[in-house]
Amino acid sequence: MERVFTLEYWQDEGWFVGRLKEVPGVFSQGESLVELEDNICEAYKLMMETETLPKLSVQPKEKEVHITL
């Protein structure tokens, strides 16, 4: 499954540093923009591999929540 995210990036002391705007906590860096993209993809994949949901004895429900800033 392919997902699309927004890579927000900047340069800091010669490094390209960035984060995925839609996924808090996924940051990385690289010596080039291409390397940053590769590294941020790897960071996201690693985060998803280690993400585990607790085993629940009840069936969770879902509700859409609207937040106004």
PQR file with spaces between the fields and no chain letter, atoms N, CA, C, O and H, PARSE charges and radii, in Angstrom:
ATOM       1  N    MET     1       0.844   -1.173    0.000 -0.4000 1.5000
ATOM       2  CA   MET     1       0.000    0.000    0.000 -0.0000 2.0000
ATOM       3  C    MET     1       0.892    1.240    0.000  0.5500 1.7000
ATOM       4  O    MET     1       1.816    1.350    0.806 -0.5500 1.4000
ATOM       5  N    GLU     2       0.613    2.146   -0.889 -0.4000 1.5000
ATOM       6  CA   GLU     2       1.381    3.390   -0.955 -0.0000 2.0000
ATOM       7  C    GLU     2       0.614    4.495   -0.240  0.5500 1.7000
ATOM       8  O    GLU     2      -0.588    4.660   -0.446 -0.5500 1.4000
ATOM       9  H    GLU     2      -0.137    2.056   -1.544  0.4000 1.0000
ATOM      10  N    ARG     3       1.314    5.247    0.596 -0.4000 1.5000
ATOM      11  CA   ARG     3       0.733    6.405    1.284 -0.0000 2.0000
ATOM      12  C    ARG     3       1.484    7.637    0.826  0.5500 1.7000
ATOM      13  O    ARG     3       2.647    7.540    0.434 -0.5500 1.4000
ATOM      14  H    ARG     3       2.291    5.113    0.762  0.4000 1.0000
ATOM      15  N    VAL     4       0.854    8.773    0.866 -0.4000 1.5000
ATOM      16  CA   VAL     4       1.472   10.026    0.456 -0.0000 2.0000
ATOM      17  C    VAL     4       1.508   10.959    1.661  0.5500 1.7000
ATOM      18  O    VAL     4       0.486   11.188    2.308 -0.5500 1.4000
ATOM      19  H    VAL     4      -0.091    8.852    1.184  0.4000 1.0000
ATOM      20  N    PHE     5       2.682   11.491    1.955 -0.4000 1.5000
ATOM      21  CA   PHE     5       2.872   12.408    3.076 -0.0000 2.0000
ATOM      22  C    PHE     5       3.567   13.671    2.593  0.5500 1.7000
ATOM      23  O    PHE     5       4.097   13.710    1.482 -0.5500 1.4000
ATOM      24  H    PHE     5       3.512   11.305    1.430  0.4000 1.0000
ATOM      25  N    THR     6       3.566   14.690    3.417 -0.4000 1.5000
ATOM      26  CA   THR     6       4.250   15.941    3.125 -0.0000 2.0000
ATOM      27  C    THR     6       5.575   15.961    3.863  0.5500 1.7000
ATOM      28  O    THR     6       5.604   15.888    5.091 -0.5500 1.4000
ATOM      29  H    THR     6       3.136   14.659    4.320  0.4000 1.0000
ATOM      30  N    LEU     7       6.676   16.059    3.123 -0.4000 1.5000
ATOM      31  CA   LEU     7       8.002   16.182    3.725 -0.0000 2.0000
ATOM      32  C    LEU     7       8.306   17.668    3.879  0.5500 1.7000
ATOM      33  O    LEU     7       8.462   18.387    2.891 -0.5500 1.4000
ATOM      34  H    LEU     7       6.652   16.118    2.125  0.4000 1.0000
ATOM      35  N    GLU     8       8.388   18.111    5.108 -0.4000 1.5000
ATOM      36  CA   GLU     8       8.783   19.492    5.402 -0.0000 2.0000
ATOM      37  C    GLU     8      10.277   19.441    5.722  0.5500 1.7000
ATOM      38  O    GLU     8      10.689   18.691    6.606 -0.5500 1.4000
ATOM      39  H    GLU     8       8.262   17.527    5.910  0.4000 1.0000
ATOM      40  N    TYR     9      11.094   20.228    5.015 -0.4000 1.5000
ATOM      41  CA   TYR     9      12.539   20.118    5.220 -0.0000 2.0000
ATOM      42  C    TYR     9      13.210   21.483    5.197  0.5500 1.7000
ATOM      43  O    TYR     9      12.650   22.464    4.708 -0.5500 1.4000
ATOM      44  H    TYR     9      10.759   20.837    4.296  0.4000 1.0000
ATOM      45  N    TRP    10      14.415   21.521    5.735 -0.4000 1.5000
ATOM      46  CA   TRP    10      15.226   22.723    5.804 -0.0000 2.0000
ATOM      47  C    TRP    10      16.691   22.317    5.845  0.5500 1.7000
ATOM      48  O    TRP    10      17.006   21.146    6.054 -0.5500 1.4000
ATOM      49  H    TRP    10      14.870   20.724    6.132  0.4000 1.0000
ATOM      50  N    GLN    11      17.568   23.260    5.651 -0.4000 1.5000
ATOM      51  CA   GLN    11      18.997   22.980    5.731 -0.0000 2.0000
ATOM      52  C    GLN    11      19.549   23.528    7.037  0.5500 1.7000
ATOM      53  O    GLN    11      19.238   24.648    7.443 -0.5500 1.4000
ATOM      54  H    GLN    11      17.312   24.211    5.481  0.4000 1.0000
ATOM      55  N    ASP    12      20.374   22.717    7.684 -0.4000 1.5000
ATOM      56  CA   ASP    12      20.974   23.087    8.960 -0.0000 2.0000
ATOM      57  C    ASP    12      22.432   22.653    8.942  0.5500 1.7000
ATOM      58  O    ASP    12      22.736   21.461    8.988 -0.5500 1.4000
ATOM      59  H    ASP    12      20.626   21.807    7.355  0.4000 1.0000
ATOM      60  N    GLU    13      23.316   23.613    8.875 -0.4000 1.5000
ATOM      61  CA   GLU    13      24.766   23.358    8.867 -0.0000 2.0000
ATOM      62  C    GLU    13      25.155   22.340    7.795  0.5500 1.7000
ATOM      63  O    GLU    13      25.934   21.422    8.050 -0.5500 1.4000
ATOM      64  H    GLU    13      23.069   24.581    8.838  0.4000 1.0000
ATOM      65  N    GLY    14      24.601   22.515    6.594 -0.4000 1.5000
ATOM      66  CA   GLY    14      24.963   21.656    5.471 -0.0000 2.0000
ATOM      67  C    GLY    14      24.149   20.380    5.345  0.5500 1.7000
ATOM      68  O    GLY    14      24.281   19.672    4.347 -0.5500 1.4000
ATOM      69  H    GLY    14      23.967   23.261    6.387  0.4000 1.0000
ATOM      70  N    TRP    15      23.316   20.063    6.323 -0.4000 1.5000
ATOM      71  CA   TRP    15      22.484   18.856    6.286 -0.0000 2.0000
ATOM      72  C    TRP    15      21.067   19.235    5.881  0.5500 1.7000
ATOM      73  O    TRP    15      20.582   20.317    6.215 -0.5500 1.4000
ATOM      74  H    TRP    15      23.209   20.638    7.135  0.4000 1.0000
ATOM      75  N    PHE    16      20.410   18.336    5.160 -0.4000 1.5000
ATOM      76  CA   PHE    16      18.983   18.462    4.904 -0.0000 2.0000
ATOM      77  C    PHE    16      18.278   17.737    6.049  0.5500 1.7000
ATOM      78  O    PHE    16      18.511   16.550    6.274 -0.5500 1.4000
ATOM      79  H    PHE    16      20.804   17.457    4.889  0.4000 1.0000
ATOM      80  N    VAL    17      17.430   18.442    6.758 -0.4000 1.5000
ATOM      81  CA   VAL    17      16.715   17.901    7.912 -0.0000 2.0000
ATOM      82  C    VAL    17      15.227   18.018    7.613  0.5500 1.7000
ATOM      83  O    VAL    17      14.783   19.020    7.052 -0.5500 1.4000
ATOM      84  H    VAL    17      17.241   19.407    6.575  0.4000 1.0000
ATOM      85  N    GLY    18      14.456   17.003    7.984 -0.4000 1.5000
ATOM      86  CA   GLY    18      13.039   17.077    7.674 -0.0000 2.0000
ATOM      87  C    GLY    18      12.178   16.204    8.561  0.5500 1.7000
ATOM      88  O    GLY    18      12.655   15.399    9.361 -0.5500 1.4000
ATOM      89  H    GLY    18      14.816   16.189    8.440  0.4000 1.0000
ATOM      90  N    ARG    19      10.884   16.406    8.378 -0.4000 1.5000
ATOM      91  CA   ARG    19       9.886   15.646    9.133 -0.0000 2.0000
ATOM      92  C    ARG    19       8.683   15.402    8.246  0.5500 1.7000
ATOM      93  O    ARG    19       8.455   16.123    7.275 -0.5500 1.4000
ATOM      94  H    ARG    19      10.496   17.060    7.728  0.4000 1.0000
ATOM      95  N    LEU    20       7.918   14.382    8.587 -0.4000 1.5000
ATOM      96  CA   LEU    20       6.647   14.137    7.918 -0.0000 2.0000
ATOM      97  C    LEU    20       5.580   14.913    8.688  0.5500 1.7000
ATOM      98  O    LEU    20       5.325   14.630    9.859 -0.5500 1.4000
ATOM      99  H    LEU    20       8.104   13.796    9.375  0.4000 1.0000
ATOM     100  N    LYS    21       4.959   15.887    8.032 -0.4000 1.5000
ATOM     101  CA   LYS    21       3.990   16.743    8.711 -0.0000 2.0000
ATOM     102  C    LYS    21       2.816   15.963    9.283  0.5500 1.7000
ATOM     103  O    LYS    21       2.311   16.300   10.353 -0.5500 1.4000
ATOM     104  H    LYS    21       5.166   16.117    7.081  0.4000 1.0000
ATOM     105  N    GLU    22       2.382   14.930    8.585 -0.4000 1.5000
ATOM     106  CA   GLU    22       1.197   14.180    9.015 -0.0000 2.0000
ATOM     107  C    GLU    22       1.499   13.121   10.066  0.5500 1.7000
ATOM     108  O    GLU    22       0.573   12.541   10.633 -0.5500 1.4000
ATOM     109  H    GLU    22       2.793   14.656    7.715  0.4000 1.0000
ATOM     110  N    VAL    23       2.766   12.859   10.336 -0.4000 1.5000
ATOM     111  CA   VAL    23       3.122   11.786   11.275 -0.0000 2.0000
ATOM     112  C    VAL    23       4.068   12.358   12.338  0.5500 1.7000
ATOM     113  O    VAL    23       5.278   12.412   12.119 -0.5500 1.4000
ATOM     114  H    VAL    23       3.518   13.330    9.876  0.4000 1.0000
ATOM     115  N    PRO    24       3.532   12.781   13.477 -0.5600 1.5000
ATOM     116  CA   PRO    24       4.391   13.358   14.513  0.2800 2.0000
ATOM     117  C    PRO    24       5.506   12.396   14.935  0.5500 1.7000
ATOM     118  O    PRO    24       5.276   11.199   15.109 -0.5500 1.4000
ATOM     119  N    GLY    25       6.689   12.928   15.091 -0.4000 1.5000
ATOM     120  CA   GLY    25       7.806   12.136   15.585 -0.0000 2.0000
ATOM     121  C    GLY    25       8.658   11.487   14.514  0.5500 1.7000
ATOM     122  O    GLY    25       9.666   10.861   14.843 -0.5500 1.4000
ATOM     123  H    GLY    25       6.875   13.900   14.949  0.4000 1.0000
ATOM     124  N    VAL    26       8.293   11.610   13.236 -0.4000 1.5000
ATOM     125  CA   VAL    26       9.116   11.015   12.177 -0.0000 2.0000
ATOM     126  C    VAL    26       9.989   12.117   11.575  0.5500 1.7000
ATOM     127  O    VAL    26       9.548   12.897   10.732 -0.5500 1.4000
ATOM     128  H    VAL    26       7.474   12.118   12.969  0.4000 1.0000
ATOM     129  N    PHE    27      11.236   12.156   12.033 -0.4000 1.5000
ATOM     130  CA   PHE    27      12.245   13.114   11.594 -0.0000 2.0000
ATOM     131  C    PHE    27      13.430   12.339   11.035  0.5500 1.7000
ATOM     132  O    PHE    27      13.631   11.176   11.385 -0.5500 1.4000
ATOM     133  H    PHE    27      11.595   11.522   12.719  0.4000 1.0000
ATOM     134  N    SER    28      14.215   12.973   10.170 -0.4000 1.5000
ATOM     135  CA   SER    28      15.465   12.387    9.709 -0.0000 2.0000
ATOM     136  C    SER    28      16.318   13.478    9.095  0.5500 1.7000
ATOM     137  O    SER    28      15.947   14.652    9.086 -0.5500 1.4000
ATOM     138  H    SER    28      14.051   13.917    9.885  0.4000 1.0000
ATOM     139  N    GLN    29      17.473   13.065    8.580 -0.4000 1.5000
ATOM     140  CA   GLN    29      18.395   14.005    7.938 -0.0000 2.0000
ATOM     141  C    GLN    29      19.186   13.280    6.861  0.5500 1.7000
ATOM     142  O    GLN    29      19.197   12.051    6.802 -0.5500 1.4000
ATOM     143  H    GLN    29      17.774   12.111    8.588  0.4000 1.0000
ATOM     144  N    GLY    30      19.845   14.056    6.013 -0.4000 1.5000
ATOM     145  CA   GLY    30      20.676   13.487    4.972 -0.0000 2.0000
ATOM     146  C    GLY    30      21.599   14.544    4.401  0.5500 1.7000
ATOM     147  O    GLY    30      21.364   15.742    4.558 -0.5500 1.4000
ATOM     148  H    GLY    30      19.836   15.055    6.061  0.4000 1.0000
ATOM     149  N    GLU    31      22.653   14.091    3.738 -0.4000 1.5000
ATOM     150  CA   GLU    31      23.599   15.030    3.139 -0.0000 2.0000
ATOM     151  C    GLU    31      23.033   15.660    1.867  0.5500 1.7000
ATOM     152  O    GLU    31      23.547   16.677    1.401 -0.5500 1.4000
ATOM     153  H    GLU    31      22.844   13.118    3.611  0.4000 1.0000
ATOM     154  N    SER    32      21.970   15.060    1.295 -0.4000 1.5000
ATOM     155  CA   SER    32      21.300   15.607    0.119 -0.0000 2.0000
ATOM     156  C    SER    32      19.800   15.425    0.318  0.5500 1.7000
ATOM     157  O    SER    32      19.363   14.701    1.212 -0.5500 1.4000
ATOM     158  H    SER    32      21.553   14.233    1.673  0.4000 1.0000
ATOM     159  N    LEU    33      19.021   16.091   -0.525 -0.4000 1.5000
ATOM     160  CA   LEU    33      17.568   15.945   -0.436 -0.0000 2.0000
ATOM     161  C    LEU    33      17.146   14.519   -0.762  0.5500 1.7000
ATOM     162  O    LEU    33      16.216   13.991   -0.152 -0.5500 1.4000
ATOM     163  H    LEU    33      19.376   16.679   -1.251  0.4000 1.0000
ATOM     164  N    VAL    34      17.823   13.897   -1.717 -0.4000 1.5000
ATOM     165  CA   VAL    34      17.517   12.499   -2.065 -0.0000 2.0000
ATOM     166  C    VAL    34      17.801   11.579   -0.871  0.5500 1.7000
ATOM     167  O    VAL    34      17.006   10.690   -0.562 -0.5500 1.4000
ATOM     168  H    VAL    34      18.578   14.326   -2.212  0.4000 1.0000
ATOM     169  N    GLU    35      18.932   11.798   -0.210 -0.4000 1.5000
ATOM     170  CA   GLU    35      19.266   10.969    0.960 -0.0000 2.0000
ATOM     171  C    GLU    35      18.272   11.205    2.089  0.5500 1.7000
ATOM     172  O    GLU    35      17.894   10.263    2.786 -0.5500 1.4000
ATOM     173  H    GLU    35      19.577   12.520   -0.461  0.4000 1.0000
ATOM     174  N    LEU    36      17.841   12.456    2.281 -0.4000 1.5000
ATOM     175  CA   LEU    36      16.822   12.739    3.297 -0.0000 2.0000
ATOM     176  C    LEU    36      15.538   11.983    2.975  0.5500 1.7000
ATOM     177  O    LEU    36      14.945   11.377    3.867 -0.5500 1.4000
ATOM     178  H    LEU    36      18.147   13.221    1.716  0.4000 1.0000
ATOM     179  N    GLU    37      15.099   12.007    1.721 -0.4000 1.5000
ATOM     180  CA   GLU    37      13.880   11.284    1.342 -0.0000 2.0000
ATOM     181  C    GLU    37      14.014    9.790    1.629  0.5500 1.7000
ATOM     182  O    GLU    37      13.091    9.178    2.167 -0.5500 1.4000
ATOM     183  H    GLU    37      15.581   12.499    0.996  0.4000 1.0000
ATOM     184  N    ASP    38      15.147    9.203    1.277 -0.4000 1.5000
ATOM     185  CA   ASP    38      15.372    7.777    1.564 -0.0000 2.0000
ATOM     186  C    ASP    38      15.325    7.521    3.069  0.5500 1.7000
ATOM     187  O    ASP    38      14.694    6.567    3.524 -0.5500 1.4000
ATOM     188  H    ASP    38      15.897    9.699    0.839  0.4000 1.0000
ATOM     189  N    ASN    39      15.998    8.380    3.836 -0.4000 1.5000
ATOM     190  CA   ASN    39      16.072    8.194    5.288 -0.0000 2.0000
ATOM     191  C    ASN    39      14.719    8.397    5.961  0.5500 1.7000
ATOM     192  O    ASN    39      14.382    7.675    6.899 -0.5500 1.4000
ATOM     193  H    ASN    39      16.511    9.155    3.466  0.4000 1.0000
ATOM     194  N    ILE    40      13.937    9.375    5.491 -0.4000 1.5000
ATOM     195  CA   ILE    40      12.631    9.618    6.108 -0.0000 2.0000
ATOM     196  C    ILE    40      11.685    8.463    5.808  0.5500 1.7000
ATOM     197  O    ILE    40      10.865    8.099    6.651 -0.5500 1.4000
ATOM     198  H    ILE    40      14.210    9.962    4.729  0.4000 1.0000
ATOM     199  N    CYS    41      11.790    7.879    4.608 -0.4000 1.5000
ATOM     200  CA   CYS    41      10.978    6.700    4.282 -0.0000 2.0000
ATOM     201  C    CYS    41      11.351    5.532    5.183  0.5500 1.7000
ATOM     202  O    CYS    41      10.478    4.819    5.677 -0.5500 1.4000
ATOM     203  H    CYS    41      12.456    8.175    3.923  0.4000 1.0000
ATOM     204  N    GLU    42      12.636    5.339    5.394 -0.4000 1.5000
ATOM     205  CA   GLU    42      13.101    4.256    6.268 -0.0000 2.0000
ATOM     206  C    GLU    42      12.644    4.484    7.707  0.5500 1.7000
ATOM     207  O    GLU    42      12.231    3.542    8.383 -0.5500 1.4000
ATOM     208  H    GLU    42      13.346    5.918    4.993  0.4000 1.0000
ATOM     209  N    ALA    43      12.715    5.728    8.177 -0.4000 1.5000
ATOM     210  CA   ALA    43      12.266    6.045    9.541 -0.0000 2.0000
ATOM     211  C    ALA    43      10.777    5.743    9.695  0.5500 1.7000
ATOM     212  O    ALA    43      10.357    5.201   10.718 -0.5500 1.4000
ATOM     213  H    ALA    43      13.051    6.493    7.628  0.4000 1.0000
ATOM     214  N    TYR    44       9.984    6.088    8.694 -0.4000 1.5000
ATOM     215  CA   TYR    44       8.543    5.807    8.746 -0.0000 2.0000
ATOM     216  C    TYR    44       8.288    4.301    8.762  0.5500 1.7000
ATOM     217  O    TYR    44       7.479    3.812    9.551 -0.5500 1.4000
ATOM     218  H    TYR    44      10.325    6.529    7.863  0.4000 1.0000
ATOM     219  N    LYS    45       8.980    3.571    7.893 -0.4000 1.5000
ATOM     220  CA   LYS    45       8.795    2.112    7.850 -0.0000 2.0000
ATOM     221  C    LYS    45       9.175    1.464    9.176  0.5500 1.7000
ATOM     222  O    LYS    45       8.472    0.572    9.652 -0.5500 1.4000
ATOM     223  H    LYS    45       9.637    3.969    7.252  0.4000 1.0000
ATOM     224  N    LEU    46      10.270    1.899    9.772 -0.4000 1.5000
ATOM     225  CA   LEU    46      10.690    1.352   11.065 -0.0000 2.0000
ATOM     226  C    LEU    46       9.667    1.662   12.152  0.5500 1.7000
ATOM     227  O    LEU    46       9.366    0.814   12.992 -0.5500 1.4000
ATOM     228  H    LEU    46      10.841    2.623    9.385  0.4000 1.0000
ATOM     229  N    MET    47       9.136    2.881   12.133 -0.4000 1.5000
ATOM     230  CA   MET    47       8.125    3.250   13.107 -0.0000 2.0000
ATOM     231  C    MET    47       6.882    2.376   12.950  0.5500 1.7000
ATOM     232  O    MET    47       6.305    1.937   13.944 -0.5500 1.4000
ATOM     233  H    MET    47       9.381    3.570   11.451  0.4000 1.0000
ATOM     234  N    MET    48       6.470    2.123   11.713 -0.4000 1.5000
ATOM     235  CA   MET    48       5.286    1.304   11.481 -0.0000 2.0000
ATOM     236  C    MET    48       5.511   -0.158   11.878  0.5500 1.7000
ATOM     237  O    MET    48       4.585   -0.819   12.346 -0.5500 1.4000
ATOM     238  H    MET    48       6.940    2.480   10.905  0.4000 1.0000
ATOM     239  N    GLU    49       6.732   -0.664   11.696 -0.4000 1.5000
ATOM     240  CA   GLU    49       7.037   -2.048   12.081 -0.0000 2.0000
ATOM     241  C    GLU    49       6.964   -2.236   13.584  0.5500 1.7000
ATOM     242  O    GLU    49       6.547   -3.293   14.056 -0.5500 1.4000
ATOM     243  H    GLU    49       7.485   -0.127   11.315  0.4000 1.0000
ATOM     244  N    THR    50       7.364   -1.226   14.342 -0.4000 1.5000
ATOM     245  CA   THR    50       7.408   -1.360   15.796 -0.0000 2.0000
ATOM     246  C    THR    50       6.114   -0.924   16.454  0.5500 1.7000
ATOM     247  O    THR    50       5.927   -1.137   17.653 -0.5500 1.4000
ATOM     248  H    THR    50       7.704   -0.367   13.958  0.4000 1.0000
ATOM     249  N    GLU    51       5.213   -0.315   15.686 -0.4000 1.5000
ATOM     250  CA   GLU    51       3.927    0.126   16.223 -0.0000 2.0000
ATOM     251  C    GLU    51       3.062   -1.096   16.496  0.5500 1.7000
ATOM     252  O    GLU    51       2.745   -1.854   15.579 -0.5500 1.4000
ATOM     253  H    GLU    51       5.365   -0.143   14.712  0.4000 1.0000
ATOM     254  N    THR    52       2.681   -1.288   17.743 -0.4000 1.5000
ATOM     255  CA   THR    52       1.805   -2.405   18.081 -0.0000 2.0000
ATOM     256  C    THR    52       0.603   -1.872   18.843  0.5500 1.7000
ATOM     257  O    THR    52       0.727   -1.003   19.707 -0.5500 1.4000
ATOM     258  H    THR    52       2.938   -0.673   18.489  0.4000 1.0000
ATOM     259  N    LEU    53      -0.527   -2.393   18.516 -0.4000 1.5000
ATOM     260  CA   LEU    53      -1.743   -2.006   19.206 -0.0000 2.0000
ATOM     261  C    LEU    53      -1.990   -2.956   20.369  0.5500 1.7000
ATOM     262  O    LEU    53      -1.732   -4.155   20.260 -0.5500 1.4000
ATOM     263  H    LEU    53      -0.627   -3.099   17.814  0.4000 1.0000
ATOM     264  N    PRO    54      -2.481   -2.433   21.465 -0.5600 1.5000
ATOM     265  CA   PRO    54      -2.764   -3.315   22.599  0.2800 2.0000
ATOM     266  C    PRO    54      -3.897   -4.278   22.260  0.5500 1.7000
ATOM     267  O    PRO    54      -4.802   -3.941   21.496 -0.5500 1.4000
ATOM     268  N    LYS    55      -3.841   -5.454   22.821 -0.4000 1.5000
ATOM     269  CA   LYS    55      -4.907   -6.429   22.624 -0.0000 2.0000
ATOM     270  C    LYS    55      -6.062   -6.041   23.544  0.5500 1.7000
ATOM     271  O    LYS    55      -5.901   -5.953   24.761 -0.5500 1.4000
ATOM     272  H    LYS    55      -3.106   -5.727   23.441  0.4000 1.0000
ATOM     273  N    LEU    56      -7.211   -5.815   22.951 -0.4000 1.5000
ATOM     274  CA   LEU    56      -8.375   -5.375   23.705 -0.0000 2.0000
ATOM     275  C    LEU    56      -9.365   -6.515   23.864  0.5500 1.7000
ATOM     276  O    LEU    56      -9.516   -7.356   22.978 -0.5500 1.4000
ATOM     277  H    LEU    56      -7.342   -5.886   21.962  0.4000 1.0000
ATOM     278  N    SER    57     -10.037   -6.529   25.014 -0.4000 1.5000
ATOM     279  CA   SER    57     -11.066   -7.550   25.232 -0.0000 2.0000
ATOM     280  C    SER    57     -12.425   -7.061   24.745  0.5500 1.7000
ATOM     281  O    SER    57     -13.404   -7.807   24.772 -0.5500 1.4000
ATOM     282  H    SER    57      -9.913   -5.846   25.733  0.4000 1.0000
ATOM     283  N    VAL    58     -12.482   -5.810   24.300 -0.4000 1.5000
ATOM     284  CA   VAL    58     -13.720   -5.253   23.761 -0.0000 2.0000
ATOM     285  C    VAL    58     -13.462   -4.748   22.350  0.5500 1.7000
ATOM     286  O    VAL    58     -12.314   -4.513   21.974 -0.5500 1.4000
ATOM     287  H    VAL    58     -11.687   -5.204   24.278  0.4000 1.0000
ATOM     288  N    GLN    59     -14.511   -4.581   21.578 -0.4000 1.5000
ATOM     289  CA   GLN    59     -14.378   -4.064   20.215 -0.0000 2.0000
ATOM     290  C    GLN    59     -14.385   -2.539   20.267  0.5500 1.7000
ATOM     291  O    GLN    59     -15.368   -1.947   20.713 -0.5500 1.4000
ATOM     292  H    GLN    59     -15.443   -4.772   21.884  0.4000 1.0000
ATOM     293  N    PRO    60     -13.297   -1.885   19.816 -0.5600 1.5000
ATOM     294  CA   PRO    60     -13.271   -0.420   19.850  0.2800 2.0000
ATOM     295  C    PRO    60     -14.222    0.174   18.813  0.5500 1.7000
ATOM     296  O    PRO    60     -14.497   -0.429   17.776 -0.5500 1.4000
ATOM     297  N    LYS    61     -14.707    1.356   19.119 -0.4000 1.5000
ATOM     298  CA   LYS    61     -15.556    2.098   18.193 -0.0000 2.0000
ATOM     299  C    LYS    61     -14.753    3.264   17.656  0.5500 1.7000
ATOM     300  O    LYS    61     -13.731    3.640   18.232 -0.5500 1.4000
ATOM     301  H    LYS    61     -14.484    1.846   19.961  0.4000 1.0000
ATOM     302  N    GLU    62     -15.211    3.839   16.554 -0.4000 1.5000
ATOM     303  CA   GLU    62     -14.539    4.997   15.972 -0.0000 2.0000
ATOM     304  C    GLU    62     -15.541    6.122   15.802  0.5500 1.7000
ATOM     305  O    GLU    62     -16.723    5.892   15.547 -0.5500 1.4000
ATOM     306  H    GLU    62     -16.041    3.534   16.087  0.4000 1.0000
ATOM     307  N    LYS    63     -15.043    7.351   15.949 -0.4000 1.5000
ATOM     308  CA   LYS    63     -15.880    8.527   15.774 -0.0000 2.0000
ATOM     309  C    LYS    63     -15.028    9.614   15.163  0.5500 1.7000
ATOM     310  O    LYS    63     -13.895    9.824   15.597 -0.5500 1.4000
ATOM     311  H    LYS    63     -14.082    7.537   16.156  0.4000 1.0000
ATOM     312  N    GLU    64     -15.542   10.308   14.169 -0.4000 1.5000
ATOM     313  CA   GLU    64     -14.842   11.421   13.563 -0.0000 2.0000
ATOM     314  C    GLU    64     -14.923   12.613   14.506  0.5500 1.7000
ATOM     315  O    GLU    64     -15.990   12.933   15.030 -0.5500 1.4000
ATOM     316  H    GLU    64     -16.462   10.138   13.817  0.4000 1.0000
ATOM     317  N    VAL    65     -13.777   13.267   14.717 -0.4000 1.5000
ATOM     318  CA   VAL    65     -13.699   14.417   15.608 -0.0000 2.0000
ATOM     319  C    VAL    65     -13.218   15.620   14.809  0.5500 1.7000
ATOM     320  O    VAL    65     -12.217   15.527   14.098 -0.5500 1.4000
ATOM     321  H    VAL    65     -12.910   13.007   14.292  0.4000 1.0000
ATOM     322  N    HIS    66     -13.908   16.735   14.913 -0.4000 1.5000
ATOM     323  CA   HIS    66     -13.537   17.961   14.235 -0.0000 2.0000
ATOM     324  C    HIS    66     -12.903   18.905   15.258  0.5500 1.7000
ATOM     325  O    HIS    66     -13.484   19.167   16.311 -0.5500 1.4000
ATOM     326  H    HIS    66     -14.721   16.810   15.491  0.4000 1.0000
ATOM     327  N    ILE    67     -11.709   19.414   14.941 -0.4000 1.5000
ATOM     328  CA   ILE    67     -10.993   20.317   15.838 -0.0000 2.0000
ATOM     329  C    ILE    67     -10.774   21.630   15.093  0.5500 1.7000
ATOM     330  O    ILE    67     -10.215   21.647   13.996 -0.5500 1.4000
ATOM     331  H    ILE    67     -11.238   19.200   14.085  0.4000 1.0000
ATOM     332  N    THR    68     -11.214   22.714   15.693 -0.4000 1.5000
ATOM     333  CA   THR    68     -11.041   24.035   15.096 -0.0000 2.0000
ATOM     334  C    THR    68      -9.898   24.741   15.795  0.5500 1.7000
ATOM     335  O    THR    68      -9.862   24.827   17.023 -0.5500 1.4000
ATOM     336  H    THR    68     -11.668   22.700   16.584  0.4000 1.0000
ATOM     337  N    LEU    69      -8.967   25.243   15.006 -0.4000 1.5000
ATOM     338  CA   LEU    69      -7.822   25.968   15.571 -0.0000 2.0000
ATOM     339  C    LEU    69      -8.075   27.453   15.534  0.5500 1.7000
ATOM     340  O    LEU    69      -7.227   28.235   15.965 -0.5500 1.4000
ATOM     341  H    LEU    69      -8.997   25.173   14.009  0.4000 1.0000
